[in-house]
Amino acid sequence: MIIFSYLGAEIPEYAYLNAVNTQIRFPSLDVGMIVSNQNNARRIEKLGIHPFVYRTEVNDSLFSQMTADRRNFRSGFWRYTLERLFSLESSFSQGENSIVHVESDVVLLNGFEKMNYQGMRTSWLKHKQNEDSAAVFHIGSKNDFEEFNDHLKRHLRQNPNLSEMQILSRLRAEESSKFGFLPSISSDGEISRDGHNLNNNIAFDPAVLGMWLFGSDPRNHFGFTKKFILNGEKNTEAFDINFELDVEKPNVYLGLEANVVSLHVHTKDKKVFQDPYEAIRIQLNSKRKVPEFSPSIFIEVYQEFAKRRKKTAFFLSLLGLYKPINFIRKTISDFGR
């Protein structure tokens, strides 16, 4: 079963659209969504998506040691990104045997249904040197989940301010016999492969390709969306993206090497989730590198800083001064000890 999860009070429209259109594109696969209240569960059930309800309060004590700044950021963003991994328990408790968890802003593409998970270890996506991605995450059994869950909680107790990307990377490094990764697109356009994984003609996007096409989350850049730029990493011209259209369905290929079966897009534009192929075509035809600006998101970001009483940090960050000043402060503080 494909499992989406959204643990906020209200599910945004793009997340509904993604789940529903995934079911339409892959009618042979079951699609479910984990939510944190009954109202959301009733709505997704009416849309033909199987609901799973997870009670977030069961892990309140586990997240109580997280710094107040991280707890309050974007109404619990850091907590929920980690807690959605814990929430997978609700699908296994209702009898599911094998699941593929997909983040709500990940679009699945043709070829995904051909992935063979039989006998595979618990696996997610390899991203950067010290960060992995849970954009697509396979767990083969309830026992496998419980083992993963124990390791996840151990790391969170040791350091409650780690992100889920950092924890996943550490788990894979520590327990390589238990945890692996799916074929993952790296920042230079190459594909990282796990020696245990035999799906050689398939590739998943941890974030690289989706962000290149549609830009990173504009909330992280004060309302600006930069496309066809890889956040200062290697030149994006390394990407050779082709479309092969046959009579029945389009496929997306990265060069001639692999069928791309997922895009981690970060955008919340509903058009992308309604018809991802058309959205990709539009982006490739435009190749517009000029940053796009959203005044409403700029205001939203300011209000978030203001709510946390960090207006000064907002303006310093906007001017690119916050991190240098913070570094100097920390250096002076460490020197004075």
N, C-alpha and C positions, 0 to 999 in steps of 0.2 A: 504493500500500500504506500502511496505517496502521501506524506504528512506535511502540511503547512502548520505554522503556529503563530498566533498573535495574542499576547497576554495583556494588552492594554484594555482600558474600560470600553473603548469604542474601536471597532475595526475600520480602518480607512477603506475607501471604495476600491483603490487599486488592489488591495489584498483579496477582497471578494472576487474582483474580476479575474485575478490571476488564478485563483483556485477553480473557478467555474470554467474558464477557458482551457485550463489544463485538462479538466475532465472531458471537455469537448474534443480537444486535440488527441487525447489518448483514451478513447472509449473502452479499451480492453483493460485499463488499469483503474483500481479503486483510488479515490482521492478523499482524504479526510483533513480536518483542521482542528487543532487544539486551541481552545479559548478559555477565558477565565471567568465567564459568567453565563448563566442560563439564557439570557436575552440574545447574546451573540450565537449561542448554540442553536436556538430555535431558528434564527434567521438563516444560518448556513445550511441547516437541515432542509429548509424550504427550497433552497437553491440546488439541492441534490448532492450536497457535500456531507460526508459522515462527520458528526460532531464528537469531539472528546473534550470533557471539561476538566480543567486542572485548577486546583485551589492554591493560589500563590502564597497564602498565609502559612502553609506548612513549612516553608523555608525562611520565615522571617528571622529566626535566630541566626541562621547561616549568613545572612546578608547584613546583620546588625553591626558587624565590625567594619563594614565598608565605610570609607570616609563620607562625611555628610555631603561634600561637594559631588562625589560620584553618585551617591544615592539620589540626590535631587536633580541631577543633570537630565534635562528633557523628560521630566516626569517619570524617571526610573529607567532611562535608556540602558545604562550599564548593567543594572540588575536583570532587566528582561532579556538582554542578549545572552546572558549566562543561563537564566532560569528556563528559557525555552528548551535547553538541553535536558534539564531535569524534568521538564513537562512531558517528555516523550514517554515517561512511565505510564501516563494515562492511556496511551494507545495499547501498550502491552498488557495493562491490567484488564482491558476489555477483549483480550484474546488474540490480538494480532501477533503473528510469529516473526515476520520480517518487514522492516519499514525502511523507506528512504525519506529522510526529513529534508525539506526544501525551504529555504528562507523565503519570506513573502515577497521580496523584490528580485527573485530569481525566476527567469523565464525558461521553461523546458522546451527544447526544440526536437524536431524529427530526428530519430535515431536513438533517443533516450530509451525507448521501449525495448531496444535490442541489447541493452546492457545486461550482462550475466553476473549476478551476485552470488551464485551458488558456491558455497564453501568459502566465501570471502570473509576475512576478518572485519571487525568494526573499522570503518574507513571513512575519511572525510577528504578535504582538498588541501593539497600543499600550496602555500602562497609565497611567503617570504622566508628569510633565513630563520627568524625566531617567531614567526606567526603563521598559523595554519587557518584555514577557513572552514566554517560549518555551513557554507552556502548549499552544499549537497552532502548528506551525511547518511551512510548506510549502517544499520545495526541488524544483525541476522537473527537474534533471538532475545527472549527476556533475560536469560542468563548473561548473555553478552552485555545487555544494557546495564544490569545490576553491577557487573564488574566495572564497566566504564563509569557508572554513577559513583561508586566508591572512590575511584581514583580522582574524579572531578571534585568531590567534596573534600578529599584530603588536601588537594592543592588550594582550594578556596579557604580552608581553615588556616593553612600555613601563610597565605597572603591574600586577604580578601579584596585587594585592589588590582589583582591580575585580570586581564581581559580574557574572554573565552578563546581568542586567537592565540594568546600566549600560552594558556593552559593546554590547548590541543597540541601545540608544537612540542611542549615539554613532555606530554604524555607519549607522543609518538617516538620521541628520542629515548625515553626511559623504558618503554615497553614495546619495542618494535616487533616482538613476536605476537603481540596481542592487537596492536593498533597499526593500521596502514593508511594508504591514501589512494584515492581514485586517480585516473589519468588527469593531470592538472596542467593548465596553460600557464607558463611562467612569463615574467615581464619582458623577456626578449623574444617571445613568440615560439619558444621551444616548448615541448611537452614533457613534463616529468612523469615517469612511470614507476610504479611499485613492482618489484620483481615477482610478486605473488599474483599480480593482476594480468589476466590474459586478454583483456578487451583492447587490443592494440589499435583498432581503427576508430576509437571513440575518445573524445576529450571534453572535460568539464572546465568551466571558467570560474576560478576562485573570486575574481573581481576585475582582473586585468582587462579583458576584452570588452566586457560590458561598460566599464568606466571609460575606456578609450572611445567607444561608440557614442555613449549617452552622457558622459561626464560623471564626476563624483557628486555626492550629495551636496547641493548648494548651501545647506545649513552649515556645512563645515567651512564654507568660503564666503560667508557674509552675503549670501544671495547670488553669488556668481557661479555659473556652470561653465567649466572649461572642457571642451571635447577634443578628441584626437591628440591628447597630451597624456603622458603616463606619469604624472606627478613627479617630474624631474628624473625619472629613470631612463632606461635606454630609449633610443630613437624609435618612435612608433612606426617608422617606415618599414621596420622589420616585419610588420604584419602584412601578410598577403591573404586577404579575405576574398574568397570566391563564392559565388552562388551557382549551384547546379540545380536547374529546374527540370524535373521530369514531368510526365503527363499528370501524375497524381499529386505530388507534393514537392515543395522546395527543401533543399538541404543546405546547410551552411558548412563550409570547409575552411580550415585554416591551412592555407597553401594547398598542397596535395597530400598532406600527411594524415589528417584526421577529421572526422565528422564532429563538429562542435555541437554538443547536445544540451548545453545550458549556457545562459548568459546571466551574470550577476550585474544587473543594470543600475542599481542605486536610484535611478530616476523614479518619480512617483507619477509620471505622466500616464494617464489611463490608456492613451492610444497604444502605448508600447505593449500593454498587457492584453489589449483587444486583438491586435494583429501585429505580432512581433516581426514577422517577415517584411511587412510593408514599412514598419518603423525603421528597420535596419536598412532597407533599400533607400529610404529618404535620407538617412544619415550618411550613407556611403556616397550618394549622389551630391550631397551638399559639401562635405568635407570642410565645414565652416569652423575655423579655429578661433574666431573672435569670441571672447567670453560673452555669455548671455547673462543678463541681470534681472532678478526678480525683486522688485521693491517690497512685495508682501512677505517674502522669505527674509529679507533684510530686517524688516520690522519684527518678524517673529523671533529672529536670533537676538535682536536687541532686548526684546521683552523677556526672553529666557535669561539673559545676563542680569537684567534689572531685578527679576524675581529672586535671583540668587544673591542680590546686593553686590553685583560685580560690574557696575557701570564703567569704572575706571579700567578694569581688565578688558572690557569690550573695546574701548577706544584705543587702548594700547595694542591690542591684538589686531585691530583694523589697520593700524599704522605699521604693523610688523615689529613692534617693540616689546611685546609682552614676554616672549621667550628669552630674548637677550637680557632684559632687566631681571627676570626671574633667575636666570643663570648667574648673573652677577651677585644678586642677593644671596643665593645659595652658596656661592664660592666664598663670599665675605663671612657668612655664618659659619661655614666649615672651618675657615682659617682662624676664626676667633675662638674655636673650641680648645 
